[in-house]
């Protein structure tokens, strides 16, 4: 009996390393842990692969789903992030954190119709946050510069929570849209005035100078030698060319001004709306 | 007897139980395989996994391998960070020096020549011939990147294996056509006096002829207008055009000369590297 006990104890000690499970670094717990580390250190591309593995092992892990969507977004792949979000949550109300991700992703993609649909599926989102997103969406489109009527806007502004975003909104109210028609009409009368109206005063003055000088030279040529004046025709053609170019340039400069304002307001709104 | 049979059966079952798993050592081996086959992004993930789950203080070799992976993936800042971690984790002096050379290589690849020089000039003197050559080779590259060709020449000559190599390196640096020509200031001044001549001096014949004809046309137009009308007409009408193309011409001549000179110096640099890396020169 004593010999048997001794034999058993030594056998257990001998086989202990063989019967204890080895540390598996690719199991669910380790993969989740490591994925979190990759997110914290900003290695989002590697993190997406890790979260995919976690979800393969635990498909219903809601935290992993959210992290995967976030990792794709932060890795610069918003289209894949949105695709995953719709895959995980095809219908029905969304949890609050997922709503936030989804709304950001639709705005990043410029999918304003998708944004409206997701907003409708976000009952858990606080009103102030919803209003922030709606105000941001308004500022990221071109309706504000065209002053397109939006009856819900006063209510949204009243309930928005982000003061920085509200400042951007008030800034947008000060922006005066430049009319292309007005720019061209001004340039018809005084070459270069359309560009000055659009804020491009240097280009406008140069246009005035070129058209003016060439027209004057053409006039002088024709006054001296009549219709047979070579220099009159040369300068007249140059003046006509500059004049026509000035009309197109004025039309373009008004459009460029409006686009610059749209881009500026949009970038400011994105900076406050999208978290990193 | 019965007891012995039962006991033997249990022992045999226990011997054959294996729980399949990938532990630290296996993951490290897997990472090494991926690294060896050039799958750097995958090996990076695997090495970091090993580092993250290592129960003891980090193995300096592992830190350096992660740094090498980051370098291979083009992530210079992270590579430098891990070279630093590896340096401080390493206790062996000669291996520490190797890490500093790796870090310097990282700086050279990202054209941060000043930082490369800071690392190299802090290294201790070592009588070992191989170390001396390697240090001077790196110094030569860093000085070259800084456009300090005198120091670069000295360093590359120190890195030469024999007198023949040193002579060849000297010849490359003394080749003015490769190292100093074309001179951007000369190109600019040439085009100031004769529009287009700077571009021709640099080797851009078509550009030079184009500049000459354009600027020349406005000069001719000015003279014609001055004769046919008044000098004031000539100034007001032709001067804005002339000024635009004349100024653009000599500025372009200088830019083209700088670009051409940089290309020539790049050829010189490649020649020096070939000389120093060709076996048995």
Interface residues (C-beta under 8 A of the other chain):
Chain A: X4 X7 X8 X11 X15 X18 X19 X21 X22 X23 X24 X25 X26 X27 X30 X33 X34 X37 X38 X43 X45 X46 X49 X50 X209 X210 X213 X214 X217 X220 X231 X235
Chain B: X3 X7 X11 X14 X15 X17 X18 X19 X21 X22 X23 X24 X27 X41 X44 X45 X48 X49 X50 X52 X53 X225 X228 X229 X233 X236 X237 X240
